[in-house]
Amino acid sequence: MAIEKAMVTGTRGVMDWFDRNSTSPYYSVWVRKQLLFSWNDDDSEAGRSKLEDDLNAIEQNSVSDVLIIKLHPKKEKGGFITDKSPIYASLNFRPSELDRTMYGMQPINGMGYNSKMESVLERVLETQNAILSKLNSEELEDEEEEEKSSLGNILNSPHIQSLLIAGVSKLLGLNGTEAIAPGIAGINDSNEAEESIQILNNLMMKGVTIEHLRKLDQMNLTQLKSLLNML
């Protein structure tokens, strides 16, 4: 892998290597087989200064490709260093550091994500699912409590208890207050009877059906009292 080939990173590291190993002023810098720049002159101080300036410029541009610097024992008579020119030392280096974020989260060589990161993500998902389940459960419980409370309030009302009987009579085809026995469940006059019928009509529009009333009607007195006591 190219990541493993560099032996030195940065201009300072390359210049330290150059000062320790160069025995002549001649050098060339390559990326694979492409020549980037070279020095084929006898002025060693000027050559070293050019090398350092060029490397600094490349490093400042955040170039992290692996480059090669080659040291040549003698000056090329043709005036130009080529890939055929003899060398006595070379170094693979990077002008600047790799961007580590490119490799921290990405799959490399098909190995997939880091196992620790997978574990963290799994725990996050488990926690999120647990929170959602708890919230959903609490919402359902609140809804059930509200429904029970509402139904209890309705059935506990004296008018509602009486209108159940009135509604059955109406559904059977009886008219007005004729179906309502005097004095049943606190209904003392025709106005209250009509109000009870109107309330029953409203309930039926909201979903109460004849089947619900029939089931209540089929209960014996003991069952009905038990039901009312539970409310």
GROMACS elastic network, one bead per residue, 0.5 to 0.9 nm:
[ bonds ]
;  ai    aj funct       b0    kb
    1     4     6  0.56455   500
    1     5     6  0.69754   500
    2     5     6  0.53080   500
    2     6     6  0.75393   500
    2    65     6  0.81315   500
    2    66     6  0.69082   500
    3     6     6  0.69072   500
    3    65     6  0.88003   500
    3    66     6  0.80672   500
    3    98     6  0.84912   500
    4     7     6  0.81301   500
    5    66     6  0.71860   500
    5    92     6  0.65737   500
    5    93     6  0.77420   500
    6     9     6  0.71217   500
    6    65     6  0.89800   500
    6    66     6  0.60549   500
    6    67     6  0.80195   500
    6    68     6  0.89290   500
    6    91     6  0.81139   500
    6    94     6  0.60361   500
    7    91     6  0.71514   500
    7    92     6  0.57649   500
    7    93     6  0.55587   500
    7    94     6  0.80726   500
    8    11     6  0.88687   500
    8    13     6  0.58395   500
    8    14     6  0.65026   500
    8    17     6  0.86662   500
    8    91     6  0.79657   500
    8    92     6  0.69913   500
    8    94     6  0.64146   500
    8    95     6  0.85259   500
    9    12     6  0.81209   500
    9    13     6  0.61304   500
    9    14     6  0.72666   500
    9    64     6  0.87518   500
    9    93     6  0.55497   500
    9    95     6  0.57786   500
    9    96     6  0.60211   500
    9    97     6  0.65113   500
   10    13     6  0.55944   500
   10    14     6  0.65854   500
   10    15     6  0.88987   500
   10    55     6  0.80773   500
   10    56     6  0.82273   500
   10    59     6  0.67320   500
   10    93     6  0.76775   500
   10    94     6  0.61775   500
   10    96     6  0.51923   500
   10    97     6  0.73017   500
   11    14     6  0.52288   500
   11    15     6  0.61486   500
   11    16     6  0.86220   500
   11    52     6  0.68268   500
   11    53     6  0.89900   500
   11    55     6  0.56481   500
   11    56     6  0.59657   500
   11    58     6  0.89035   500
   11    59     6  0.70442   500
   11    94     6  0.85612   500
   11    95     6  0.61550   500
   11    96     6  0.80362   500
   12    15     6  0.51601   500
   12    16     6  0.61414   500
   12    17     6  0.86385   500
   12    52     6  0.83686   500
   12    56     6  0.88941   500
   13    16     6  0.51952   500
   13    17     6  0.63166   500
   13    18     6  0.86529   500
   13    93     6  0.87004   500
   14    17     6  0.51132   500
   14    18     6  0.61062   500
   14    19     6  0.87037   500
   14    52     6  0.86884   500
   14    55     6  0.85799   500
   14    69     6  0.85859   500
   14    91     6  0.82545   500
   14    93     6  0.72815   500
   14    94     6  0.89074   500
   14    95     6  0.85373   500
   15    19     6  0.61070   500
   15    20     6  0.85744   500
   15    48     6  0.84447   500
   15    51     6  0.82452   500
   15    52     6  0.69087   500
   16    19     6  0.52836   500
   16    20     6  0.63383   500
   16    21     6  0.87446   500
   17    20     6  0.52460   500
   17    21     6  0.61523   500
   17    22     6  0.82576   500
   17    91     6  0.83782   500
   18    21     6  0.53180   500
   18    22     6  0.54904   500
   18    48     6  0.86885   500
   18    69     6  0.89456   500
   18    71     6  0.85473   500
   19    22     6  0.58818   500
   19    23     6  0.87128   500
   19    48     6  0.88996   500
   20    23     6  0.87024   500
   21    71     6  0.85183   500
   21    89     6  0.74972   500
   22    25     6  0.71277   500
   22    26     6  0.84651   500
   22    27     6  0.87522   500
   22    71     6  0.67061   500
   22    72     6  0.86970   500
   22    73     6  0.89758   500
   22    88     6  0.89829   500
   22    89     6  0.80773   500
   23    26     6  0.87908   500
   23    71     6  0.84477   500
   23    72     6  0.88411   500
   23    73     6  0.75112   500
   24    27     6  0.82594   500
   24    42     6  0.82334   500
   24    44     6  0.74107   500
   24    71     6  0.77123   500
   24    72     6  0.71328   500
   24    73     6  0.60870   500
   24    74     6  0.72316   500
   25    39     6  0.73152   500
   25    40     6  0.75728   500
   25    41     6  0.70442   500
   25    42     6  0.61644   500
   25    43     6  0.67791   500
   25    45     6  0.80377   500
   25    46     6  0.89574   500
   25    47     6  0.63508   500
   25    48     6  0.75054   500
   25    71     6  0.81723   500
   25    72     6  0.80495   500
   25    73     6  0.84558   500
   25    74     6  0.85714   500
   25    75     6  0.87672   500
   26    38     6  0.76013   500
   26    39     6  0.52732   500
   26    40     6  0.52199   500
   26    41     6  0.66950   500
   26    42     6  0.75430   500
   26    44     6  0.78756   500
   26    47     6  0.76289   500
   26    70     6  0.86762   500
   26    71     6  0.61258   500
   26    72     6  0.52973   500
   26    73     6  0.69634   500
   26    74     6  0.68379   500
   26    75     6  0.66468   500
   26    81     6  0.88619   500
   27    37     6  0.87402   500
   27    38     6  0.56172   500
   27    39     6  0.53709   500
   27    40     6  0.70768   500
   27    47     6  0.84261   500
   27    51     6  0.87987   500
   27    69     6  0.70210   500
   27    70     6  0.55012   500
   27    72     6  0.55267   500
   27    73     6  0.87106   500
   27    81     6  0.82587   500
   27    87     6  0.86383   500
   28    35     6  0.72474   500
   28    36     6  0.76301   500
   28    37     6  0.58856   500
   28    39     6  0.62979   500
   28    40     6  0.84982   500
   28    68     6  0.82560   500
   28    69     6  0.57509   500
   28    70     6  0.52882   500
   28    71     6  0.67149   500
   28    72     6  0.79003   500
   28    81     6  0.72017   500
   28    82     6  0.86373   500
   29    34     6  0.86762   500
   29    35     6  0.61538   500
   29    36     6  0.55782   500
   29    37     6  0.55498   500
   29    38     6  0.61014   500
   29    51     6  0.88859   500
   29    67     6  0.70087   500
   29    68     6  0.56074   500
   29    70     6  0.63194   500
   30    33     6  0.63886   500
   30    34     6  0.54654   500
   30    36     6  0.52885   500
   30    37     6  0.73888   500
   30    38     6  0.88334   500
   30    67     6  0.56772   500
   30    68     6  0.50485   500
   30    69     6  0.63472   500
   30    70     6  0.80063   500
   31    34     6  0.52697   500
   31    35     6  0.66347   500
   31    36     6  0.69751   500
   31    65     6  0.78887   500
   31    66     6  0.68650   500
   31    68     6  0.62243   500
   32    35     6  0.81408   500
   32    66     6  0.82752   500
   32    67     6  0.70629   500
   32    68     6  0.74011   500
   33    83     6  0.73892   500
   34    83     6  0.88189   500
   35    38     6  0.77056   500
   35    81     6  0.88879   500
   35    82     6  0.78327   500
   35    83     6  0.81331   500
   37    51     6  0.86998   500
   37    54     6  0.85347   500
   38    47     6  0.87502   500
   38    51     6  0.82877   500
   38    80     6  0.82391   500
   38    81     6  0.69731   500
   39    42     6  0.86914   500
   39    47     6  0.59856   500
   39    48     6  0.88497   500
   39    50     6  0.83324   500
   39    51     6  0.82937   500
   39    80     6  0.85656   500
   39    81     6  0.79786   500
   40    43     6  0.89295   500
   40    47     6  0.83636   500
   40    72     6  0.89639   500
   40    74     6  0.84976   500
   40    75     6  0.57480   500
   40    76     6  0.67503   500
   40    79     6  0.68264   500
   40    80     6  0.67335   500
   40    81     6  0.68789   500
   41    44     6  0.75739   500
   41    46     6  0.87752   500
   41    47     6  0.73357   500
   41    75     6  0.70361   500
   41    79     6  0.87613   500
   42    46     6  0.89108   500
   42    47     6  0.81820   500
   42    75     6  0.77992   500
   43    46     6  0.55613   500
   43    47     6  0.61725   500
   43    48     6  0.87218   500
   44    48     6  0.60407   500
   44    49     6  0.85657   500
   45    48     6  0.51746   500
   45    49     6  0.61953   500
   45    50     6  0.86376   500
   46    49     6  0.51063   500
   46    50     6  0.61528   500
   46    51     6  0.86350   500
   47    50     6  0.51769   500
   47    51     6  0.62377   500
   47    52     6  0.87743   500
   48    51     6  0.51165   500
   48    52     6  0.63119   500
   48    53     6  0.86872   500
   49    52     6  0.52557   500
   49    53     6  0.61696   500
   49    54     6  0.86045   500
   50    53     6  0.51580   500
   50    54     6  0.60513   500
   50    55     6  0.84890   500
   51    54     6  0.53105   500
   51    55     6  0.61249   500
   51    56     6  0.85940   500
   52    55     6  0.51982   500
   52    56     6  0.61110   500
   52    57     6  0.86618   500
   53    56     6  0.51786   500
   53    57     6  0.62824   500
   53    58     6  0.87824   500
   54    57     6  0.51721   500
   54    58     6  0.63473   500
   54    59     6  0.86809   500
   55    58     6  0.51216   500
   55    59     6  0.60924   500
   55    60     6  0.85956   500
   55    95     6  0.66490   500
   56    59     6  0.50434   500
   56    60     6  0.60974   500
   56    61     6  0.86658   500
   56    95     6  0.78373   500
   57    60     6  0.52327   500
   57    61     6  0.64982   500
   58    61     6  0.52223   500
   58    62     6  0.68019   500
   58    63     6  0.60005   500
   58    95     6  0.62961   500
   58    96     6  0.80538   500
   59    62     6  0.51512   500
   59    63     6  0.58293   500
   59    64     6  0.79219   500
   59    94     6  0.83731   500
   59    96     6  0.50604   500
   59    97     6  0.86999   500
   60    63     6  0.76694   500
   60    95     6  0.84660   500
   60    96     6  0.77709   500
   61    95     6  0.89989   500
   61    96     6  0.84243   500
   62    95     6  0.73765   500
   62    96     6  0.55317   500
   62    97     6  0.76081   500
   62    98     6  0.85582   500
   63    66     6  0.88021   500
   63    94     6  0.75515   500
   63    95     6  0.59696   500
   63    96     6  0.57931   500
   63    97     6  0.81992   500
   63    98     6  0.85918   500
   64    67     6  0.87141   500
   64    93     6  0.89482   500
   64    94     6  0.53809   500
   64    95     6  0.58401   500
   64    96     6  0.50316   500
   64    97     6  0.59772   500
   64    98     6  0.56449   500
   64    99     6  0.82326   500
   65    93     6  0.82963   500
   65    94     6  0.59315   500
   65    95     6  0.74701   500
   65    96     6  0.82850   500
   65    98     6  0.85220   500
   66    92     6  0.63691   500
   66    93     6  0.54981   500
   66    95     6  0.77945   500
   67    91     6  0.81934   500
   67    92     6  0.56763   500
   67    93     6  0.54000   500
   67    94     6  0.61076   500
   67    95     6  0.77142   500
   68    90     6  0.67380   500
   68    91     6  0.54916   500
   68    93     6  0.62464   500
   68    94     6  0.86704   500
   69    89     6  0.83899   500
   69    90     6  0.54606   500
   69    91     6  0.53826   500
   69    92     6  0.67603   500
   69    93     6  0.78985   500
   70    87     6  0.63345   500
   70    88     6  0.77428   500
   70    89     6  0.59421   500
   70    91     6  0.67692   500
   71    86     6  0.85209   500
   71    87     6  0.54565   500
   71    88     6  0.59202   500
   71    89     6  0.52566   500
   71    90     6  0.61136   500
   72    75     6  0.75776   500
   72    81     6  0.87177   500
   72    85     6  0.72468   500
   72    86     6  0.59518   500
   72    88     6  0.59895   500
   72    89     6  0.75341   500
   73    86     6  0.69460   500
   73    87     6  0.62132   500
   73    88     6  0.63382   500
   74    77     6  0.89851   500
   74    85     6  0.89557   500
   74    86     6  0.80630   500
   74    87     6  0.87701   500
   75    78     6  0.88165   500
   75    79     6  0.77876   500
   75    80     6  0.86798   500
   75    81     6  0.82109   500
   76    79     6  0.54464   500
   76    80     6  0.60727   500
   76    81     6  0.61132   500
   76    82     6  0.87908   500
   76    85     6  0.75087   500
   77    80     6  0.76941   500
   78    81     6  0.81583   500
   81    84     6  0.79201   500
   81    85     6  0.60331   500
   82    85     6  0.53625   500
   83    86     6  0.82737   500
   84    87     6  0.89786   500
   87    90     6  0.74934   500
   93    96     6  0.89327   500
   94    97     6  0.69037   500
   94    98     6  0.83883   500
   97   100     6  0.83892   500
   98   101     6  0.87209   500
   98   102     6  0.83648   500
   99   102     6  0.58544   500
   99   103     6  0.78007   500
  100   103     6  0.54876   500
  100   104     6  0.61767   500
  101   104     6  0.50990   500
  101   105     6  0.69882   500
  101   106     6  0.85643   500
  102   105     6  0.70069   500
  102   106     6  0.67026   500
  103   106     6  0.53940   500
  103   107     6  0.76848   500
  103   108     6  0.75080   500
  104   107     6  0.85583   500
  104   113     6  0.88734   500
  104   114     6  0.83577   500
  105   113     6  0.65223   500
  105   114     6  0.73707   500
  105   117     6  0.85275   500
  106   112     6  0.74731   500
  106   113     6  0.65693   500
  106   114     6  0.86841   500
  107   110     6  0.59866   500
  107   111     6  0.58856   500
  107   113     6  0.53998   500
  107   114     6  0.80194   500
  108   111     6  0.57052   500
  108   112     6  0.66699   500
  108   113     6  0.82966   500
  109   112     6  0.79727   500
  111   114     6  0.82652   500
  112   115     6  0.84499   500
  113   116     6  0.84741   500
  113   117     6  0.69754   500
  113   118     6  0.68230   500
  114   117     6  0.53636   500
  114   118     6  0.64559   500
  114   119     6  0.88798   500
  115   118     6  0.50285   500
  115   119     6  0.62698   500
  115   120     6  0.87640   500
  116   119     6  0.50673   500
  116   120     6  0.63234   500
  116   121     6  0.87274   500
  117   120     6  0.51032   500
  117   121     6  0.62454   500
  117   122     6  0.86365   500
  118   121     6  0.51622   500
  118   122     6  0.61750   500
  118   123     6  0.87279   500
  119   122     6  0.51256   500
  119   123     6  0.63103   500
  119   124     6  0.87060   500
  120   123     6  0.52326   500
  120   124     6  0.62657   500
  120   125     6  0.87532   500
  121   124     6  0.50802   500
  121   125     6  0.62535   500
  121   126     6  0.86548   500
  122   125     6  0.51678   500
  122   126     6  0.61682   500
  122   127     6  0.86389   500
  123   126     6  0.50548   500
  123   127     6  0.61387   500
  123   128     6  0.85456   500
  124   127     6  0.52174   500
  124   128     6  0.61672   500
  124   129     6  0.86790   500
  125   128     6  0.50406   500
  125   129     6  0.61218   500
  125   130     6  0.85728   500
  126   129     6  0.51806   500
  126   130     6  0.61722   500
  126   131     6  0.86826   500
  127   130     6  0.51282   500
  127   131     6  0.62496   500
  127   132     6  0.86971   500
  128   131     6  0.52107   500
  128   132     6  0.62678   500
  128   133     6  0.86757   500
  129   132     6  0.51132   500
  129   133     6  0.60998   500
  129   134     6  0.86081   500
  130   133     6  0.51467   500
  130   134     6  0.62158   500
  130   135     6  0.86475   500
  131   134     6  0.51945   500
  131   135     6  0.61972   500
  131   136     6  0.86393   500
  132   135     6  0.51166   500
  132   136     6  0.61071   500
  132   137     6  0.85316   500
  133   136     6  0.51537   500
  133   137     6  0.60876   500
  133   138     6  0.86256   500
  134   137     6  0.50807   500
  134   138     6  0.61580   500
  134   139     6  0.85929   500
  135   138     6  0.51868   500
  135   139     6  0.61850   500
  135   140     6  0.87034   500
  136   139     6  0.51173   500
  136   140     6  0.62537   500
  136   141     6  0.86891   500
  137   140     6  0.52028   500
  137   141     6  0.62590   500
  137   142     6  0.86716   500
  138   141     6  0.50870   500
  138   142     6  0.61468   500
  138   143     6  0.86044   500
  139   142     6  0.51073   500
  139   143     6  0.61787   500
  139   144     6  0.86364   500
  140   143     6  0.50660   500
  140   144     6  0.61464   500
  140   145     6  0.85984   500
  141   144     6  0.50939   500
  141   145     6  0.61348   500
  141   146     6  0.85596   500
  142   145     6  0.51272   500
  142   146     6  0.61453   500
  142   147     6  0.86267   500
  143   146     6  0.50839   500
  143   147     6  0.61632   500
  143   148     6  0.86280   500
  144   147     6  0.50820   500
  144   148     6  0.61301   500
  144   149     6  0.84606   500
  145   148     6  0.51406   500
  145   149     6  0.59876   500
  145   150     6  0.84812   500
  146   149     6  0.50744   500
  146   150     6  0.60364   500
  146   151     6  0.85286   500
  147   150     6  0.51341   500
  147   151     6  0.60744   500
  147   152     6  0.84210   500
  148   151     6  0.51685   500
  148   152     6  0.59439   500
  148   153     6  0.85287   500
  148   231     6  0.84088   500
  149   152     6  0.50925   500
  149   153     6  0.61749   500
  149   154     6  0.86638   500
  149   231     6  0.84695   500
  150   153     6  0.52020   500
  150   154     6  0.62918   500
  150   155     6  0.88011   500
  151   154     6  0.51150   500
  151   155     6  0.62170   500
  151   156     6  0.84539   500
  151   231     6  0.81741   500
  152   155     6  0.53288   500
  152   156     6  0.59360   500
  152   157     6  0.86448   500
  152   228     6  0.86197   500
  152   230     6  0.86577   500
  152   231     6  0.50108   500
  153   156     6  0.52163   500
  153   157     6  0.64478   500
  153   231     6  0.79731   500
  154   157     6  0.55093   500
  154   158     6  0.89179   500
  154   159     6  0.89324   500
  154   160     6  0.63863   500
  154   161     6  0.84718   500
  155   158     6  0.77783   500
  155   159     6  0.86965   500
  155   160     6  0.58171   500
  155   161     6  0.60448   500
  155   228     6  0.74833   500
  155   231     6  0.75714   500
  156   159     6  0.86427   500
  156   160     6  0.73124   500
  156   161     6  0.70907   500
  156   228     6  0.73538   500
  156   231     6  0.70824   500
  157   160     6  0.52100   500
  157   161     6  0.63303   500
  157   162     6  0.87411   500
  158   161     6  0.51638   500
  158   162     6  0.62797   500
  158   163     6  0.85975   500
  158   185     6  0.60945   500
  158   186     6  0.65690   500
  158   187     6  0.84499   500
  159   162     6  0.51608   500
  159   163     6  0.59871   500
  159   164     6  0.87209   500
  159   185     6  0.72092   500
  159   186     6  0.73216   500
  159   187     6  0.73269   500
  159   192     6  0.79532   500
  159   193     6  0.86185   500
  159   195     6  0.84094   500
  159   196     6  0.60301   500
  159   199     6  0.86898   500
  160   163     6  0.50136   500
  160   164     6  0.63266   500
  160   196     6  0.68407   500
  160   199     6  0.77388   500
  160   200     6  0.77255   500
  161   164     6  0.56599   500
  161   165     6  0.74462   500
  161   185     6  0.67533   500
  162   165     6  0.55842   500
  162   166     6  0.64670   500
  162   167     6  0.87257   500
  162   180     6  0.86800   500
  162   184     6  0.66010   500
  162   185     6  0.51384   500
  162   186     6  0.75040   500
  162   187     6  0.71927   500
  162   193     6  0.85058   500
  162   196     6  0.71859   500
  163   167     6  0.56817   500
  163   168     6  0.83663   500
  163   180     6  0.88020   500
  163   185     6  0.87944   500
  163   193     6  0.75826   500
  163   195     6  0.85794   500
  163   197     6  0.59742   500
  163   198     6  0.88015   500
  163   199     6  0.75836   500
  163   200     6  0.62738   500
  164   167     6  0.51248   500
  164   168     6  0.63711   500
  164   169     6  0.88073   500
  164   196     6  0.83788   500
  164   197     6  0.85880   500
  164   200     6  0.71970   500
  164   213     6  0.69777   500
  164   216     6  0.85734   500
  164   217     6  0.88083   500
  165   168     6  0.53275   500
  165   169     6  0.65386   500
  165   170     6  0.88554   500
  165   179     6  0.84412   500
  165   180     6  0.74411   500
  165   213     6  0.85913   500
  165   217     6  0.82484   500
  166   169     6  0.52327   500
  166   170     6  0.63023   500
  166   171     6  0.87654   500
  166   176     6  0.89752   500
  166   177     6  0.80958   500
  166   179     6  0.62314   500
  166   180     6  0.56349   500
  166   181     6  0.87797   500
  166   193     6  0.77280   500
  166   196     6  0.73256   500
  166   197     6  0.64365   500
  166   200     6  0.83699   500
  167   171     6  0.61445   500
  167   172     6  0.85379   500
  167   179     6  0.86673   500
  167   196     6  0.82151   500
  167   197     6  0.61639   500
  167   200     6  0.62700   500
  167   201     6  0.79990   500
  167   213     6  0.82075   500
  168   171     6  0.51864   500
  168   172     6  0.62640   500
  168   173     6  0.89264   500
  168   174     6  0.89935   500
  168   179     6  0.86105   500
  168   210     6  0.78791   500
  168   213     6  0.68870   500
  168   214     6  0.79962   500
  168   217     6  0.83753   500
  169   172     6  0.50856   500
  169   173     6  0.66763   500
  169   174     6  0.56263   500
  169   175     6  0.80631   500
  169   178     6  0.87062   500
  169   179     6  0.52803   500
  169   180     6  0.75594   500
  170   173     6  0.52367   500
  170   175     6  0.61593   500
  170   176     6  0.75677   500
  170   179     6  0.68698   500
  170   197     6  0.80906   500
  171   174     6  0.71952   500
  171   210     6  0.79093   500
  174   177     6  0.84347   500
  174   178     6  0.67241   500
  174   179     6  0.57448   500
  175   178     6  0.59386   500
  175   179     6  0.66214   500
  176   179     6  0.68182   500
  176   180     6  0.81998   500
  176   190     6  0.85122   500
  176   193     6  0.79433   500
  176   194     6  0.69430   500
  176   197     6  0.82235   500
  177   180     6  0.52872   500
  177   181     6  0.80635   500
  177   190     6  0.62993   500
  177   193     6  0.61651   500
  177   194     6  0.70389   500
  177   197     6  0.89769   500
  178   181     6  0.75179   500
  180   183     6  0.86228   500
  180   184     6  0.74447   500
  180   187     6  0.86855   500
  180   193     6  0.73208   500
  181   184     6  0.59033   500
  181   187     6  0.87653   500
  182   186     6  0.89795   500
  182   187     6  0.70424   500
  182   188     6  0.66535   500
  182   189     6  0.78460   500
  183   186     6  0.58095   500
  183   187     6  0.53424   500
  183   188     6  0.53214   500
  183   189     6  0.82036   500
  184   187     6  0.56516   500
  184   188     6  0.77737   500
  185   188     6  0.87329   500
  186   192     6  0.89135   500
  187   190     6  0.79533   500
  187   191     6  0.87531   500
  187   192     6  0.58232   500
  187   193     6  0.62618   500
  187   196     6  0.86790   500
  188   191     6  0.84499   500
  188   192     6  0.68950   500
  188   193     6  0.79618   500
  189   192     6  0.56219   500
  189   193     6  0.64981   500
  189   194     6  0.89019   500
  190   194     6  0.60800   500
  190   195     6  0.84704   500
  191   194     6  0.52049   500
  191   195     6  0.61717   500
  191   196     6  0.86251   500
  192   196     6  0.61158   500
  192   197     6  0.86816   500
  193   196     6  0.50634   500
  193   197     6  0.63435   500
  193   198     6  0.86338   500
  194   197     6  0.51186   500
  194   198     6  0.61590   500
  194   199     6  0.86443   500
  195   199     6  0.61628   500
  195   200     6  0.85993   500
  196   199     6  0.51108   500
  196   200     6  0.62052   500
  196   201     6  0.86153   500
  197   200     6  0.50316   500
  197   201     6  0.61702   500
  197   202     6  0.86603   500
  198   201     6  0.50385   500
  198   202     6  0.63059   500
  198   203     6  0.87156   500
  199   202     6  0.50229   500
  199   203     6  0.62412   500
  199   204     6  0.86863   500
  200   204     6  0.61862   500
  200   205     6  0.85954   500
  200   208     6  0.84503   500
  201   204     6  0.51269   500
  201   205     6  0.62715   500
  201   206     6  0.87417   500
  201   208     6  0.89081   500
  202   205     6  0.50769   500
  202   206     6  0.64216   500
  202   207     6  0.89865   500
  202   208     6  0.88407   500
  203   206     6  0.50047   500
  203   207     6  0.64857   500
  203   208     6  0.55716   500
  203   209     6  0.86076   500
  204   207     6  0.51281   500
  204   209     6  0.58394   500
  204   210     6  0.83685   500
  205   208     6  0.70336   500
  205   209     6  0.87241   500
  208   211     6  0.82434   500
  208   212     6  0.65329   500
  208   213     6  0.80647   500
  209   212     6  0.53978   500
  209   213     6  0.67861   500
  209   214     6  0.88333   500
  210   213     6  0.50634   500
  210   214     6  0.60391   500
  210   215     6  0.86102   500
  211   215     6  0.62198   500
  211   216     6  0.86944   500
  212   215     6  0.53249   500
  212   216     6  0.65129   500
  212   217     6  0.87300   500
  213   216     6  0.50928   500
  213   217     6  0.60568   500
  213   218     6  0.85852   500
  214   218     6  0.60310   500
  214   219     6  0.87509   500
  215   218     6  0.51084   500
  215   219     6  0.66121   500
  216   219     6  0.54334   500
  216   220     6  0.86757   500
  216   224     6  0.72740   500
  217   220     6  0.78363   500
  217   224     6  0.87791   500
  219   222     6  0.78965   500
  219   223     6  0.57205   500
  219   224     6  0.58940   500
  220   223     6  0.54003   500
  220   224     6  0.62296   500
  220   225     6  0.86698   500
  221   224     6  0.51494   500
  221   225     6  0.61035   500
  221   226     6  0.85259   500
  222   225     6  0.52045   500
  222   226     6  0.61462   500
  222   227     6  0.86125   500
  223   226     6  0.50372   500
  223   227     6  0.61382   500
  223   228     6  0.86686   500
  224   227     6  0.50178   500
  224   228     6  0.62373   500
  224   229     6  0.85827   500
  225   228     6  0.50658   500
  225   229     6  0.60477   500
  225   230     6  0.86516   500
  226   229     6  0.50455   500
  226   230     6  0.63592   500
  227   230     6  0.52860   500
  227   231     6  0.68679   500
  228   231     6  0.53564   500
